[in-house]
């Protein structure tokens, strides 16, 4: 089962949430914690305070929402450290930013949306490469600009590649 597959029955979606999501959450959490260790305190604090205090823009591409859950827990931990250090007002809310989850099946989107509020769910990314004219749509209306993200969480996306040399690059 993969979060990006086209269709998923109700039973498969339940199985994904029960069996796959916890492991994916653990992998995403490990990666985020390691990045936080390597890049330091200023990195995550700058992300928290950017976009006029709204927080970072996050894309979960392949974790089915588990990456967003892990990210929000790391943000909350850092926020509480900043409050205890007296750097921010303890009554101010944690700026979670804008979260987007890329997941194909609607059955899985409905289940994960119960866990994640203030999150956009996309069945797939827009095809920017094959657009005939990136400045206008077919009806002549101006095209929406490309989305940009501060953090992209994409665990287990290299597993389908069979050749080792493809996974390394």
Buried (B, 14 or more C-beta within 10 A) or exposed (E): BBBBEEEBEEEBBBBBBEEBBEEBBEBBBEBBBEBBEEEEEEEBBEBBBBBEEEBBBBBBBBBBBBBBBBBBBBBEBBBEEBBEEEEBEEEEEBBBBBBBBBBBBEBBBEBBBEEBEEBEBBEEEEEEEEEEEEEEEEEEEEBEEEBEBBBBBBBBEEEEEEEEEEEEE
